[in-house]
Amino acid sequence: MKGRLSMAGPGAMSAPAREKAGGRHADAAESGGSKEHRGASECSKLAAQDVADFPVRENCYKFTNPVQIRHQWRRARENMKHLQTFRLIEAVARAGSMRKAAEDMNITASALNRRINGFEDEFGAELFERLPGGVRLNPAGELLLHHYRATLSDLSRVQGQVADLSGERRGHVSIACSQALLPYFLPQQIARYRRDHPGVTFTVNIRDRSQAEQELASYSSDLALVFEPVYLVDFEVIQAVPQAVNVVMTPDHPLARKPELRLRDCLDTRHVAPSPKYGVRHLLDFAARRGTRRVSPVVETESFELIRHYVLHEKVIGFQIPIGLRDPGDGSLLFRPISERDLQPGNLILGQMRGRTLPVASARFAMQLATALKDATGAAMQ
């Protein structure tokens, strides 16, 4: 019929061509299997080697057998036809408005609305609650968005496995971390990893101890590295290292002359402290409740950098964990731990979402971080 597109399309093969192609496939099978099968076999060999080399946590980094790899790829490919629609749904959920999401995604609001309405008809359920001031995901939409993020994670893992076959690691690592990791530890570790694998990119999200775990559950981050996290059921620990709360002060502060820093002396002194949502403050508040004193900072802040610098401008003390501190070399700052008789060390914990198989790059970076944390703790105790 004139004006109607052929379902076969320009890429369709004639019967003789299909017969010829079938002969080629049969020849490939007799000569040792198709490229797909040989690639999967090679991937399986790499898997055995990689799992054997992973001393931190076997479940954090594992390949599957060739049949499972092909199944994962087919499953991911089936979902790929809807990926752009899923992206649009996620944008609407994030913006809370069709019009705002349309602007963010560079599409007209009417086209976006038609796209989502069409998907809802095909899916068999509405995804959003229409409100006077915008829209929000309903339970069905929440489930679908979680499925989309899990699909992206599966696809990323398969892509990483395929990239490893060529000997060049690619991928993306997202990590949620406490502020204390930003000045020294994390930049060193990312730079070290990228020296060996320049094709891997990173996203670093600053999150407090509760937000970091939420990032894992929503697939927004692959890893979390936080001090004293609020344990949730879905948080799986990869590595934990102790960190004593240190007092940050100038060398001429009266507390600097004391052979042992007791918590009561610190709380009787003017001090700068982090907000209650951070792990350092949580430990201070918990320990203070056992006595008569309370944490009453003259300056309360969400910035650990402000704490470290403010003590240079007023005769006050601040609090921080050792991994976020470094001797400036000019004698301007002094770091001393609070006595363990008053305040036990907290835990700096590297973790992931329980039961999730991480993409290759993220799993390998987790292995590097775990080793570095263990080494740093061992060196500090010597």
C-alpha positions as CSV (number, residue, x, y, z in Angstrom):
1,M,0.0,0.0,0.0
2,K,1.3,3.4,-0.9
3,G,2.7,5.4,2.0
4,R,2.9,2.5,4.4
5,L,6.2,1.5,5.8
6,S,7.3,-2.1,5.2
7,M,7.6,-4.1,8.4
8,A,10.6,-5.8,7.0
9,G,12.6,-2.6,6.6
10,P,15.8,-2.0,4.7
11,G,17.7,-4.4,6.8
12,A,15.5,-7.4,6.0
13,M,17.1,-10.5,4.2
14,S,15.7,-12.4,1.3
15,A,15.1,-16.2,1.7
16,P,18.3,-17.1,-0.1
17,A,20.3,-14.7,2.1
18,R,18.7,-16.1,5.2
19,E,19.6,-19.6,4.0
20,K,23.2,-18.5,3.4
21,A,23.4,-16.8,6.8
22,G,22.1,-20.0,8.4
23,G,24.9,-21.9,6.7
24,R,27.5,-19.5,8.2
25,H,26.0,-19.9,11.7
26,A,26.2,-23.7,11.3
27,D,29.8,-23.5,10.2
28,A,30.6,-21.3,13.2
29,A,29.0,-23.8,15.5
30,E,31.1,-26.6,14.0
31,S,34.3,-24.6,14.3
32,G,34.0,-24.0,18.0
33,G,31.0,-21.8,18.5
34,S,29.9,-18.2,17.7
35,K,31.8,-15.1,18.7
36,E,29.2,-14.6,21.4
37,H,29.8,-18.1,22.9
38,R,33.6,-17.7,22.7
39,G,33.4,-14.3,24.3
40,A,31.3,-15.7,27.1
41,S,33.7,-18.5,27.7
42,E,36.6,-16.1,27.9
43,C,34.6,-14.0,30.3
44,S,34.0,-17.1,32.4
45,K,37.7,-17.7,32.6
46,L,38.3,-14.1,33.6
47,A,35.6,-14.5,36.2
48,A,37.3,-17.4,38.0
49,Q,40.6,-15.5,38.0
50,D,39.0,-12.2,39.3
51,V,37.0,-13.9,42.1
52,A,40.1,-15.7,43.2
53,D,42.0,-12.4,43.4
54,F,39.3,-10.7,45.5
55,P,40.3,-11.1,49.2
56,V,37.9,-8.6,50.6
57,R,34.4,-9.9,50.0
58,E,33.5,-12.6,47.5
59,N,30.0,-11.4,47.0
60,C,31.1,-7.8,46.3
61,Y,32.6,-8.8,42.9
62,K,31.5,-11.8,41.0
63,F,30.9,-12.8,37.4
64,T,28.3,-15.3,36.3
65,N,28.6,-18.2,34.0
66,P,28.2,-17.7,30.2
67,V,24.5,-18.8,30.2
68,Q,23.8,-16.3,32.9
69,I,25.7,-13.5,31.1
70,R,23.7,-14.1,28.0
71,H,20.4,-14.1,30.0
72,Q,21.4,-10.8,31.7
73,W,22.2,-9.2,28.4
74,R,18.9,-10.3,26.8
75,R,17.1,-9.0,29.9
76,A,18.9,-5.7,29.7
77,R,18.3,-5.5,26.0
78,E,14.6,-6.0,26.4
79,N,14.5,-3.1,28.9
80,M,16.7,-0.8,26.7
81,K,13.8,0.0,24.4
82,H,12.1,1.8,27.3
83,L,15.3,3.4,28.7
84,Q,14.5,6.9,27.4
85,T,10.9,6.7,28.7
86,F,12.3,5.6,32.1
87,R,14.7,8.6,32.0
88,L,11.7,10.9,31.4
89,I,9.7,9.3,34.2
90,E,12.7,9.8,36.6
91,A,13.0,13.4,35.5
92,V,9.3,14.0,36.2
93,A,9.6,12.3,39.6
94,R,12.6,14.5,40.4
95,A,11.1,17.7,39.3
96,G,7.6,17.0,40.6
97,S,6.1,18.7,37.6
98,M,5.6,17.8,33.9
99,R,6.4,21.3,32.7
100,K,9.6,21.5,34.7
101,A,10.7,18.0,33.7
102,A,10.1,18.9,30.1
103,E,12.3,21.9,30.3
104,D,15.0,19.8,32.0
105,M,14.9,17.1,29.3
106,N,14.6,19.6,26.4
107,I,11.2,18.3,25.2
108,T,7.8,19.9,24.9
109,A,5.4,19.4,27.8
110,S,2.7,17.9,25.5
111,A,5.2,15.4,24.0
112,L,6.4,14.4,27.4
113,N,2.8,13.9,28.6
114,R,1.9,11.8,25.5
115,R,5.0,9.7,26.0
116,I,4.2,8.9,29.6
117,N,0.5,8.4,29.0
118,G,1.4,6.0,26.2
119,F,3.7,4.0,28.4
120,E,1.1,3.9,31.2
121,D,-1.4,2.4,28.7
122,E,1.1,-0.2,27.6
123,F,2.2,-0.9,31.2
124,G,-1.3,-1.2,32.4
125,A,-1.1,1.1,35.4
126,E,-0.8,4.8,36.2
127,L,2.6,5.9,37.6
128,F,1.8,9.3,39.0
129,E,-0.6,11.0,41.3
130,R,-1.9,14.2,39.7
131,L,-1.9,16.9,42.4
132,P,-3.0,20.5,42.2
133,G,0.7,21.7,42.4
134,G,2.2,19.0,40.2
135,V,2.7,15.2,40.3
136,R,4.4,12.6,42.4
137,L,5.0,8.9,42.0
138,N,2.4,6.5,43.2
139,P,3.4,3.0,44.6
140,A,3.4,1.5,41.1
141,G,5.7,4.3,39.9
142,E,8.0,3.8,42.8
143,L,8.3,0.1,41.9
144,L,9.0,0.9,38.3
145,L,11.6,3.5,39.1
146,H,13.4,1.0,41.4
147,H,13.3,-1.5,38.5
148,Y,14.8,1.0,36.1
149,R,17.7,1.8,38.4
150,A,18.3,-1.9,39.0
151,T,18.3,-2.4,35.2
152,L,20.9,0.3,34.7
153,S,23.0,-1.3,37.4
154,D,22.8,-4.7,35.6
155,L,23.6,-3.1,32.3
156,S,26.6,-1.3,33.8
157,R,27.9,-4.6,35.2
158,V,27.6,-6.4,31.9
159,Q,29.3,-3.5,30.0
160,G,32.1,-3.7,32.6
161,Q,32.5,-7.4,32.0
162,V,32.6,-6.9,28.2
163,A,35.2,-4.1,28.6
164,D,37.4,-6.4,30.7
165,L,37.5,-8.9,27.8
166,S,39.4,-6.3,25.8
167,G,41.8,-5.7,28.6
168,E,40.7,-2.1,29.2
169,R,38.6,-1.4,32.2
170,R,35.8,1.2,31.8
171,G,32.8,2.2,33.8
172,H,31.6,4.7,36.4
173,V,31.9,4.6,40.2
174,S,29.5,6.6,42.4
175,I,30.3,6.9,46.1
176,A,28.5,8.6,49.0
177,C,30.9,9.7,51.7
178,S,31.4,11.7,54.9
179,Q,33.1,15.1,54.7
180,A,36.1,13.8,56.5
181,L,37.0,11.7,53.5
182,L,37.2,14.6,51.1
183,P,40.4,16.5,51.9
184,Y,43.0,13.7,51.8
185,F,41.9,10.0,51.7
186,L,39.4,9.9,48.9
187,P,41.3,12.2,46.4
188,Q,44.4,10.0,46.8
189,Q,42.4,6.8,46.3
190,I,40.5,8.0,43.2
191,A,43.7,9.3,41.6
192,R,45.5,6.1,42.3
193,Y,42.7,4.0,40.7
194,R,42.5,6.2,37.6
195,R,46.3,6.0,37.1
196,D,45.7,2.3,36.3
197,H,42.2,2.7,34.8
198,P,41.8,6.1,33.1
199,G,38.6,5.0,31.4
200,V,36.8,4.9,34.7
201,T,34.9,8.0,35.9
202,F,33.7,9.0,39.4
203,T,30.9,10.8,41.1
204,V,31.4,11.7,44.8
205,N,28.3,12.7,46.8
206,I,28.7,14.3,50.2
207,R,26.2,12.6,52.5
208,D,25.6,12.3,56.2
209,R,25.3,8.9,57.9
210,S,21.7,8.4,57.1
211,Q,21.6,9.9,53.6
212,A,24.5,7.7,52.5
213,E,22.4,4.5,53.2
214,Q,19.4,6.0,51.3
215,E,21.7,6.6,48.4
216,L,22.6,2.9,48.3
217,A,19.0,1.7,48.5
218,S,18.0,4.0,45.6
219,Y,21.0,2.9,43.4
220,S,22.1,6.6,43.4
221,S,25.5,5.5,44.8
222,D,27.4,2.2,44.4
223,L,29.3,2.5,47.6
224,A,29.1,4.4,50.9
225,L,32.0,5.4,53.1
226,V,30.7,7.0,56.3
227,F,31.5,7.4,59.9
228,E,29.0,5.8,62.3
229,P,26.2,5.0,59.8
230,V,22.7,4.4,61.1
231,Y,22.4,0.7,60.3
232,L,19.6,-0.3,58.0
233,V,18.7,-3.8,57.0
234,D,20.0,-3.3,53.5
235,F,23.4,-2.0,54.4
236,E,26.2,-4.6,54.0
237,V,29.6,-3.9,55.5
238,I,32.7,-4.4,53.3
239,Q,35.3,-3.0,55.7
240,A,35.2,-1.2,59.1
241,V,38.0,0.6,60.8
242,P,38.1,2.4,64.2
243,Q,38.4,6.2,64.4
244,A,38.9,8.0,67.7
245,V,37.4,11.4,68.0
246,N,40.3,14.0,68.1
247,V,40.4,17.5,69.5
248,V,41.6,20.1,67.1
249,M,43.3,23.1,68.7
250,T,46.2,25.4,68.6
251,P,49.4,24.5,70.4
252,D,49.0,27.3,72.9
253,H,45.5,26.2,74.0
254,P,45.4,25.3,77.8
255,L,44.2,21.8,77.0
256,A,47.3,21.2,74.9
257,R,49.3,20.9,78.1
258,K,47.2,18.1,79.6
259,P,48.7,14.6,79.4
260,E,45.2,13.1,78.8
261,L,42.2,14.8,77.4
262,R,39.0,14.0,79.3
263,L,35.6,14.7,77.8
264,R,34.5,16.8,80.7
265,D,37.4,19.2,80.2
266,C,36.6,19.5,76.5
267,L,32.9,20.3,77.2
268,D,33.8,22.8,79.8
269,T,35.9,24.6,77.2
270,R,34.4,26.8,74.4
271,H,34.1,24.4,71.4
272,V,33.0,24.2,67.8
273,A,31.0,21.1,66.9
274,P,29.4,19.5,63.9
275,S,25.6,19.3,63.6
276,P,23.8,16.4,65.3
277,K,23.3,14.5,62.1
278,Y,27.0,13.7,61.8
279,G,28.7,10.7,63.4
280,V,31.2,12.7,65.5
281,R,28.4,14.7,67.1
282,H,26.4,11.6,67.7
283,L,29.3,10.0,69.7
284,L,29.9,13.2,71.6
285,D,26.2,13.6,72.6
286,F,26.0,9.9,73.5
287,A,29.0,10.1,75.8
288,A,27.9,13.4,77.3
289,R,24.6,12.0,78.4
290,R,26.4,9.6,80.8
291,G,27.5,12.6,82.8
292,T,26.2,16.1,83.8
293,R,27.7,18.1,80.9
294,R,26.2,18.7,77.4
295,V,27.6,19.5,74.0
296,S,26.9,23.3,73.7
297,P,29.0,24.7,70.9
298,V,29.6,28.3,70.4
299,V,29.5,27.5,66.7
300,E,27.6,24.6,65.2
301,T,28.2,23.8,61.6
302,E,27.8,21.2,58.8
303,S,31.3,22.1,57.5
304,F,34.3,20.2,58.9
305,E,36.6,22.6,57.1
306,L,35.1,25.5,59.0
307,I,35.8,23.7,62.3
308,R,39.4,23.1,61.4
309,H,40.0,26.7,60.4
310,Y,37.9,28.4,63.1
311,V,40.1,27.3,65.9
312,L,42.8,29.5,64.4
313,H,40.7,32.6,65.0
314,E,39.4,32.1,68.5
315,K,40.7,30.2,71.5
316,V,38.3,27.3,71.0
317,I,38.6,23.6,70.3
318,G,37.0,21.5,67.5
319,F,36.3,17.8,66.9
320,Q,37.3,15.6,64.0
321,I,38.3,12.0,63.1
322,P,42.0,11.3,62.2
323,I,41.3,10.4,58.5
324,G,40.2,14.0,57.9
325,L,43.2,15.6,59.6
326,R,46.8,16.2,58.5
327,D,49.6,18.1,60.2
328,P,49.9,21.4,58.3
329,G,53.7,21.3,59.0
330,D,53.9,24.8,60.3
331,G,53.0,24.1,64.0
332,S,49.7,26.0,63.8
333,L,47.4,23.1,64.7
334,L,47.5,20.2,67.2
335,F,45.4,17.0,67.1
336,R,44.8,14.9,70.3
337,P,42.4,12.0,70.9
338,I,39.8,12.2,73.7
339,S,40.5,9.6,76.4
340,E,38.9,6.2,75.6
341,R,37.8,6.2,79.3
342,D,35.1,8.7,78.2
343,L,34.7,8.2,74.5
344,Q,35.2,4.9,72.7
345,P,36.4,5.2,69.0
346,G,33.6,5.1,66.4
347,N,33.6,3.1,63.2
348,L,34.4,4.3,59.7
349,I,32.5,1.9,57.5
350,L,32.7,1.1,53.8
351,G,29.5,-0.6,52.6
352,Q,27.2,-1.4,49.7
353,M,23.5,-2.3,49.4
354,R,23.0,-5.9,50.7
355,G,22.7,-8.5,47.9
356,R,23.7,-6.2,45.1
357,T,26.4,-7.4,42.7
358,L,28.4,-4.3,42.0
359,P,29.6,-3.3,38.5
360,V,33.2,-4.3,37.8
361,A,34.8,-0.8,38.3
362,S,32.9,-0.2,41.6
363,A,33.8,-3.6,43.0
364,R,37.4,-3.2,42.2
365,F,37.5,0.3,43.7
366,A,35.8,-1.1,46.8
367,M,38.6,-3.7,47.1
368,Q,41.2,-0.9,46.8
369,L,39.5,1.2,49.5
370,A,39.1,-1.7,51.9
371,T,42.8,-2.5,51.6
372,A,43.8,1.2,52.0
373,L,41.6,1.6,55.1
374,K,43.1,-1.6,56.7
375,D,46.6,-0.5,55.9
376,A,46.0,3.1,57.3
377,T,44.6,1.6,60.5
378,G,47.5,-0.8,60.9
379,A,50.0,2.1,60.4
380,A,48.3,4.3,62.9
381,M,48.4,1.5,65.6
382,Q,52.1,1.0,65.2
